[in-house]
Structures are given as structure tokens and as C-alpha cells.
Amino acid sequence: MKRLWLLLITLTLFAGQALANTVWILPVNGAIGPANSDYLSREIELAHTQGVSLIILKMDTPGGLDSAMRDIVHAITASNIPIATWVGPAGSRAASAGTYILLASHIAAMAEGTNLGAATPVALGGSKSPTSPVGEDDDKEPVNDDYNSQQVPAKTASEKKVINDAKAYIKGLARLHGRNAEWAQKAVTEAASLDATDALELNVIDYLVNSPEELINAINGKTITVANQNVTPSIEVPIFVERIPDWRAEMLAVITNPNVAYILMLIGIYGLLLEFYNPGIGLPGVLGGICLLLAMYALQMMPLNYAGLALLLLGIALMVAEAFSPSFGILGLGGLVAFVLGSIFLMDSELPNFQVALPLIIGIGIFSLALILLVVGLLLRIRRKHITTGTETFPGKVAVVSDDFVDGHGRVQLNGALWSATTDDSANPLRGDKVTIVDIQGLKLKITSHHRPHN
């Protein structure tokens, strides 16, 4: 019994030590967008429940959207777990939005051969202002060449407001951890950039290291401020866990790619316009509605949950419309796609009790697809059936002449009714002859091949 207790105590201590040494590495690659902010926010939240000791953001980004960047910064500053941003390996960069995230982190580190800076806000469609004032006015002061920068003018009042807001924001992030706030301001006002060595000398970053292992060795025993409290990391034998984005994060990253978002927006607009010009086609309207909602999320015009809810409602509406106005599957399949995409968007939590279960989504999707295919199959079967009633069934039937034809005109009896008829035969049919109907034009039959009964 005593050995069992000793074994349990040993396992508990080992498990506690393993948790204390766990370090998560989260990749931050490509443009910063809604997919990155959603993924990083979920991972940081999950790390708190898993007892992780340190989170390392492995960064290589050219920048991205301001709103997505601010969501990531908020997740970092609100974290009770130390978060280090490491720009690496060599050749990587933390440009534009990446600079804000780097300065907001509790620990800022870069590898040799990397750079940061150029954090001036730029409108989504680009700026019409010139990037350099050189040559505009001979009386102006010469351009400041410090830190590889040049003054970026702000022409309009709205541009000045954006620049001043970004300047105050990045200075506050730099001062939060005692870094060079003056250079941070130049990164916004002058689009200044630095390589890793100069960044360390100017106190823009904390460490110059070439691997996560070197970063752990550098921060061990050093005091850092996390959530207004001083923390001293002590990770003796780090257990690195490479967190690979799941399929949902990868899908959102594809959708939020600026090029893909632009194409989705165009498809959405032109699809709806085509549907409005030619109502009843169905496919352009369905495709346009789905693509426009995806583009609104990708361009951060709509939050992820709202986009998911809108897609769910659109999917349900389209499937109901298929039931009342059969379109041979166009509305139904489009509704199914919108419904599944909306359900995936709503899977925004790693906690099982607060997310839509993937098997449930798959089950509902398969059931809806089977139902739509069944309805479409029944419609096609009905469409292929031969017509049994109406004037469309007259050609090929045999009628009886009721009055002698004169000059190719006369009357015939068919199904108990008298019909006016014409014929192209050289001999006019006589009363009692049987004739074959070849066509119907309005209320007049066209006949041929008359047959006289034998006496």
C-alpha cells in the first residue's frame, strides 16, 4: 500500500513538473487577418485551461488588418500566461501590424537576419498621398535618415486622426514593458524599420536569439510583468509543443486572404446583380449571397459569429424555398452549403460545452443532402413521364371525319368533340373516313392519311 502511494505521489509530481515546463509555440505566418485573431485568441484561452507555462508566437508577417491586430493585442495583454513573440527564423519579419504585436508581448525577441517596423496605417485601397515629401517644397527641413526612415505626410484630417491614434497606441504598448517608445512612434510617423541587431541596441526588443531553446535560456530567472504582476520564469527542461492550426483555422485563413476576399466580394456583387436583372435563374443569386457574406467576414465588416448566424439563416431560407419552389436542387444545395459553412463558423470555442459538435453538423448536412437529392430525383422522374392529357397528346391520334372536306377544310370528331381540321392531301376526306392527327394549331387540327372504311 505504501508503494502504491509513493507511486501516485511520484506520478503527480512528474505530471506537475511536465505542466510547469510546457511551452506552446503558435505560428503567426502571412497577413494578419480575422483567421489569425480567431485562432490565436482561442489558443491563448485554451492554454489557460491546460496549465501552459509559456506561449511563444513564432512570427513572420508583412502586416494586416488593424482590427484583427488589436484583437490579438487584447488577447496578449489580458493573458495571465507569459507570451513571447519571436520573429524567426532568419529571413522573417514583423512588419506593420506585426510590430504592434511584438511590442505588446511580455517578451519581445528576434533572430538574426530579421526586421521589424514600417507600422504606418494604410487604407485598404491604398493611400493617395505621396510617400515622400522630397521635392515638394525647397523650404522644408531635410528628411530625417535616422532608423532608415522618412517622414510620411498626412494630408487630410482623417489621415491625421488615424496616424495620431496609431502613434499613441504603439507608444503605449512600448511603454507597457519599458521599451523604446520614441522609436515606436517613428515606426508609425516615419515608417521606420530596424534589423534585429539595431532593435536590440535601441531597446526596441528584449533578446536576440536564434531559436526557441535560446529564448528559454535567456528568460529563465528574469523578471517580467504579466497582468500587472512580476513573474520570474523558471523552465528547466522545456517541453515544446508545436500547435498546428486545425482545418477550421486553415479554411478561415484561405477565405480571409486579401486576394480571395476581393474575388468573393466581386462574385457576391455581380451574382446578386445578375439575379436582379434576370429573376428566376437562382444560381447567381444563391452563389452571390453566400460569397458576399464570406467577403464581409473576410474584410472584417462582420464578426465571425454574426457571419455564421447570417449563413445559417440564409441556408435555412434557401432550403425552405426549395421545398415551396422546386429549382431542381439549385436553392437546396446552395442552402446546404450556406448552412454547413455557418455551422463551421459558429465552432469558435475549444470547450466542448460551448461549440457546435462537428458530427452533428455532418449528420444534418448528410440528411439534408439526401432529402434534396430525393426531391430532385422525384422531380426528374415526373419530368420524364409522357404527357397523358391536354392538346399536347393529340398528334398521332385517329379521328373520324364528320363532314366531307371541301378544299382541304372540314370537321372531324375526336374524343366526343367536333374539331375544325385542314389537310394537305390532294383528295379530300369524306364523311366516315378515319384520319390521323399530325399537329394542332390553336383550335384547328391538321390531319393526314385518311382511311375509308370497307363496306
C-alpha positions in Angstrom: 0.0 0.0 0.0 2.8 2.4 0.9 4.5 1.7 -2.5 1.2 2.5 -4.3 1.0 5.8 -2.5 4.7 6.6 -3.4 4.0 5.7 -7.0 0.9 8.0 -7.1 2.9 10.9 -5.4 5.7 10.4 -7.9 3.4 10.4 -10.9 1.6 13.5 -9.6 4.9 15.4 -9.1 6.1 14.3 -12.6 2.8 15.5 -14.1 3.0 18.8 -12.3 6.6 19.3 -13.4 5.7 18.4 -17.0 2.9 21.1 -17.0 5.3 23.6 -15.4 7.7 23.1 -18.3 5.2 23.1 -21.1 5.8 25.7 -23.8 3.4 26.2 -26.7 4.7 27.5 -30.0 1.9 29.2 -32.1 2.7 30.1 -35.7 1.9 33.6 -37.0 2.5 33.4 -40.7 1.2 35.5 -43.6 -1.1 38.5 -43.4 -2.7 39.3 -40.1 -6.5 38.9 -40.5 -9.7 37.6 -38.8 -8.5 34.0 -39.1 -5.2 34.8 -37.2 -7.0 36.7 -34.5 -9.6 34.0 -34.1 -7.0 31.2 -33.9 -4.6 33.0 -31.6 -7.4 34.1 -29.2 -8.8 30.6 -29.0 -5.3 29.1 -28.4 -4.4 31.6 -25.7 -7.8 30.9 -24.0 -7.2 27.1 -24.2 -3.6 27.5 -22.8 -5.0 28.9 -19.6 -7.1 25.8 -19.1 -4.2 23.5 -19.9 -1.7 24.9 -17.4 0.8 26.0 -20.0 3.9 27.9 -18.6 4.8 30.0 -21.7 3.4 30.8 -25.1 5.8 31.7 -28.0 4.3 33.3 -31.1 6.6 32.4 -33.9 6.1 35.3 -36.3 6.7 36.1 -39.9 4.2 38.6 -41.2 4.1 41.5 -43.6 1.3 43.1 -41.6 -2.5 43.0 -41.9 -5.8 44.5 -40.7 -5.9 46.9 -37.8 -9.0 45.4 -36.2 -7.5 41.9 -36.3 -4.2 43.1 -34.9 -6.0 44.9 -32.0 -7.9 41.7 -31.1 -4.6 39.8 -30.9 -3.0 42.6 -28.8 -6.0 42.5 -26.5 -5.7 38.7 -26.0 -2.0 39.1 -25.2 -2.3 42.0 -22.7 -5.2 40.2 -21.0 -3.3 36.9 -20.6 -2.1 35.6 -17.3 0.4 33.4 -19.1 3.7 35.0 -20.3 3.6 35.4 -24.0 6.8 35.8 -26.0 6.8 36.9 -29.6 9.9 35.6 -31.5 10.5 36.8 -35.1 12.3 33.9 -36.7 13.9 32.1 -38.2 16.3 34.3 -40.2 14.6 36.0 -43.1 11.4 36.5 -41.2 9.9 39.9 -40.4 7.4 41.6 -38.1 6.3 44.5 -40.3 3.3 46.8 -39.8 0.7 45.0 -37.6 3.4 42.5 -36.6 5.4 45.4 -34.9 2.4 46.2 -32.7 2.0 42.6 -31.6 5.8 42.3 -31.0 5.8 45.4 -28.7 2.6 44.3 -26.9 4.1 40.9 -25.9 5.5 40.3 -22.5 8.8 39.2 -24.1 10.0 40.5 -27.5 12.7 38.6 -29.3 14.1 38.4 -32.8 16.5 36.1 -34.7 19.5 37.4 -36.6 18.6 38.4 -40.1 15.1 39.6 -39.3 13.5 43.0 -39.2 10.5 45.0 -37.9 8.9 48.3 -38.4 7.0 50.2 -41.1 3.9 50.4 -38.9 2.2 53.4 -40.6 -1.5 52.7 -41.1 -2.5 52.4 -44.7 -6.1 52.4 -46.1 -7.3 49.1 -47.5 -7.4 50.5 -51.0 -4.0 52.2 -50.6 -3.2 55.9 -50.0 -3.3 58.7 -52.5 -0.8 60.7 -50.5 2.8 60.7 -51.7 5.1 58.6 -49.6 7.9 61.2 -49.6 7.7 65.0 -49.4 11.1 65.4 -51.0 11.0 67.8 -53.9 7.6 69.4 -52.9 9.0 72.4 -51.2 12.6 73.6 -51.1 11.9 75.4 -47.7 11.1 72.2 -45.9 13.5 70.6 -43.5 15.7 67.8 -44.8 14.4 64.3 -44.4 15.5 62.5 -41.2 17.5 59.5 -42.2 17.8 58.0 -38.6 16.5 54.5 -38.3 16.2 54.0 -42.0 13.0 56.2 -42.1 11.5 59.2 -43.8 8.6 61.4 -42.9 5.2 60.1 -44.1 2.8 63.1 -44.6 -0.8 63.0 -43.6 -2.8 65.3 -45.9 -6.3 65.1 -44.7 -7.9 65.5 -41.2 -9.0 61.8 -41.3 -5.5 60.7 -42.1 -4.1 62.7 -39.2 -6.6 61.2 -36.9 -5.6 57.7 -37.9 -1.9 58.5 -37.6 -2.2 60.1 -34.2 -4.3 57.2 -32.9 -1.8 54.6 -34.1 1.1 56.7 -32.7 -0.5 56.9 -29.2 -1.4 53.2 -29.4 2.1 51.9 -30.3 3.8 54.2 -27.8 1.5 52.9 -25.0 2.4 49.3 -26.0 6.1 50.0 -25.9 5.9 51.7 -22.5 3.9 48.9 -21.1 7.1 46.8 -21.0 9.8 49.6 -20.8 10.8 49.5 -24.5 11.8 52.4 -26.7 8.6 54.4 -27.2 10.3 57.1 -29.2 11.4 54.7 -31.9 7.9 53.0 -31.8 6.4 56.4 -32.6 8.8 56.8 -35.6 7.7 53.4 -36.9 4.3 55.0 -37.3 5.0 58.6 -38.3 8.1 57.9 -40.4 7.6 54.2 -41.4 10.9 53.5 -39.7 12.4 49.9 -39.9 15.1 48.1 -38.0 17.0 44.9 -38.2 17.3 42.7 -35.2 20.7 43.9 -34.1 19.8 47.6 -34.2 16.5 46.8 -32.5 18.3 45.2 -29.5 20.7 48.1 -29.2 17.9 50.7 -29.3 15.9 48.7 -26.6 13.1 48.0 -29.0 13.2 44.3 -28.3 14.4 42.3 -25.3 16.5 39.5 -26.7 18.4 38.5 -29.9 18.1 34.7 -30.1 18.1 32.2 -33.0 15.8 29.5 -31.6 13.0 29.0 -29.0 15.6 27.0 -26.9 17.9 30.0 -26.7 14.9 32.2 -25.8 14.0 29.9 -22.8 17.7 30.0 -21.6 17.6 33.8 -21.9 14.4 34.5 -20.0 15.0 31.9 -17.1 15.4 33.8 -13.9 14.5 37.2 -15.5 11.6 39.2 -14.0 8.8 40.2 -16.5 5.5 41.9 -15.9 2.4 39.8 -16.7 -1.1 41.2 -15.9 0.4 43.9 -13.6 2.3 41.3 -11.6 6.0 40.5 -11.6 6.8 36.9 -12.8 10.1 35.1 -12.9 10.0 32.2 -15.4 11.9 29.1 -14.4 11.6 26.4 -17.1 14.4 24.0 -16.6 13.6 21.3 -19.1 11.1 22.9 -21.6 8.7 20.6 -23.3 7.9 22.3 -26.7 4.5 21.7 -28.2 4.1 22.9 -31.8 0.5 23.9 -32.1 -0.6 23.3 -35.7 -3.7 25.2 -36.8 -6.7 22.9 -37.3 -8.7 22.5 -40.5 -11.1 25.2 -39.5 -8.4 27.8 -38.9 -6.8 26.8 -42.3 -10.1 27.2 -44.1 -10.7 30.6 -42.5 -7.2 31.7 -43.4 -7.9 30.9 -47.1 -11.1 32.8 -47.0 -9.5 35.8 -45.3 -6.6 36.0 -47.8 -6.9 39.5 -49.3 -7.0 38.2 -52.9 -9.6 35.6 -52.1 -11.7 38.1 -50.1 -11.6 40.5 -53.1 -12.7 37.8 -55.5 -15.5 36.7 -53.1 -16.8 40.3 -52.9 -16.9 40.6 -56.7 -18.7 37.3 -57.1 -21.2 38.3 -54.5 -21.9 41.7 -56.0 -22.1 40.5 -59.7 -24.1 37.4 -58.7 -26.8 39.4 -57.0 -26.9 42.0 -59.8 -27.3 39.2 -62.4 -30.1 37.7 -60.3 -31.9 41.0 -60.1 -31.6 41.5 -63.8 -32.8 38.0 -64.6 -35.0 36.8 -61.7 -35.7 33.1 -61.5 -32.3 31.8 -62.6 -31.4 31.0 -59.0 -27.7 30.1 -59.2 -26.3 33.6 -59.4 -28.4 34.8 -56.5 -27.5 31.8 -54.3 -23.8 32.0 -55.1 -23.7 35.8 -54.8 -25.4 35.7 -51.4 -23.0 33.2 -49.9 -19.9 34.8 -51.4 -21.0 38.3 -50.2 -21.4 37.1 -46.6 -18.0 35.4 -46.7 -16.4 38.5 -48.1 -18.0 40.7 -45.4 -16.4 38.4 -42.8 -13.0 38.3 -44.6 -12.9 42.1 -44.8 -13.9 42.3 -41.1 -17.2 44.1 -41.9 -19.0 41.4 -39.9 -17.8 39.4 -36.8 -17.3 35.7 -37.2 -20.4 34.8 -35.1 -22.6 37.2 -37.0 -21.4 35.8 -40.3 -22.0 32.3 -39.1 -25.5 33.2 -38.0 -26.3 35.0 -41.3 -25.1 32.0 -43.3 -27.2 29.7 -41.1 -30.4 31.8 -41.7 -29.6 32.1 -45.4 -29.2 28.3 -45.7 -32.5 27.6 -43.9 -34.3 30.1 -46.1 -32.9 28.6 -49.3 -33.8 25.1 -48.3 -37.4 26.2 -47.4 -37.6 28.0 -50.7 -36.6 24.7 -52.5 -39.5 23.0 -50.9 -42.0 25.6 -52.0 -40.5 26.5 -55.3 -38.6 23.5 -56.7 -35.5 24.6 -58.6 -34.0 21.1 -59.3 -31.6 21.4 -56.4 -30.1 24.9 -57.0 -31.7 26.5 -54.0 -31.5 23.4 -51.9 -27.8 22.7 -52.5 -26.9 26.3 -52.1 -28.8 26.4 -48.8 -27.0 23.2 -47.7 -23.6 24.8 -48.4 -24.6 28.0 -46.6 -25.9 26.0 -43.6 -22.7 23.9 -43.3 -20.4 27.0 -43.6 -22.5 28.9 -41.0 -22.3 25.9 -38.6 -18.5 25.7 -39.1 -18.1 29.4 -38.4 -20.0 29.0 -35.1 -17.4 26.4 -33.9 -15.4 29.2 -32.2 -14.7 27.6 -28.9 -12.4 24.8 -27.9 -14.6 24.0 -24.9 -16.9 21.1 -25.9 -19.9 22.5 -23.9 -19.8 25.8 -25.9 -19.3 24.7 -29.5 -21.4 23.0 -32.2 -20.4 19.4 -32.5 -18.8 18.5 -35.8 -20.5 15.1 -36.0 -23.9 16.9 -35.6 -23.1 19.3 -38.4 -22.0 16.4 -40.7 -25.1 14.4 -39.8 -27.5 17.2 -40.5 -25.6 18.0 -43.7 -25.9 14.4 -45.0 -29.6 14.2 -44.0 -30.3 17.5 -45.8 -28.3 16.4 -48.9 -30.2 13.1 -49.0 -33.6 14.9 -48.7 -32.7 17.3 -51.5 -31.5 14.5 -53.8 -34.7 12.6 -53.1 -36.8 15.6 -54.1 -34.8 16.3 -57.2 -35.0 12.6 -58.2 -38.7 12.7 -57.9 -39.0 15.9 -59.9 -36.8 14.4 -62.7 -38.9 11.2 -62.7 -42.1 13.3 -63.1 -40.5 15.4 -65.8 -39.5 12.3 -67.8 -43.1 10.9 -67.8 -45.1 11.1 -71.0 -47.9 13.6 -71.2 -51.3 11.9 -70.8 -53.8 14.8 -71.0 -54.2 18.0 -72.9 -53.9 19.0 -76.5 -50.2 18.0 -76.5 -51.4 14.4 -76.7 -53.4 14.9 -79.9 -50.7 14.3 -82.5 -50.8 10.6 -83.6 -54.4 10.0 -82.6 -57.0 8.8 -85.0 -60.2 10.9 -85.6 -63.3 10.3 -87.7 -64.4 12.7 -90.4 -67.9 14.1 -89.5 -68.4 16.3 -92.7 -67.0 15.9 -96.2 -63.9 18.1 -96.6 -64.0 20.9 -99.2 -60.8 22.5 -100.5 -58.9 20.8 -97.6 -61.2 22.1 -94.9 -63.7 20.2 -92.8 -64.6 18.8 -89.4 -63.6 15.7 -87.5 -64.8 14.0 -84.3 -62.2 13.3 -81.6 -63.0 12.2 -78.0 -66.6 13.1 -78.4 -66.0 16.6 -79.6 -66.0 18.2 -83.1 -62.9 20.0 -84.3 -62.1 22.1 -87.4 -59.4 20.5 -89.4 -57.3 21.0 -92.5 -55.4 18.6 -94.8 -52.7 18.9 -97.4 -53.8 15.7 -99.2 -54.8 16.0 -102.8 -58.1 14.0 -102.2 -60.5 15.5 -99.6 -61.5 13.0 -96.9 -65.2 12.0 -96.9 -67.6 11.5 -94.0 -66.8 8.4 -92.0 -63.1 8.3 -93.1 -60.5 7.8 -90.4 -57.7 10.3 -90.4 -54.5 10.7 -88.3 -53.8 14.0 -86.5 -50.3 15.3 -87.1 -50.4 18.7 -85.5 -52.7 21.2 -83.7 -52.5 25.0 -84.2 -54.7 26.9 -81.9 -58.2 25.3 -82.1 -57.6 23.7 -85.6 -56.3 20.3 -86.3 -54.0 19.3 -89.1 -54.7 15.8 -90.5 -53.3 13.4 -93.0 -53.5 9.8 -94.2 -57.3 9.3 -94.3 -58.7 5.8 -94.4 -62.1 4.9 -95.8 -63.9 2.1 -94.0 -64.5 -1.1 -96.0 -68.2 -1.9 -96.9 
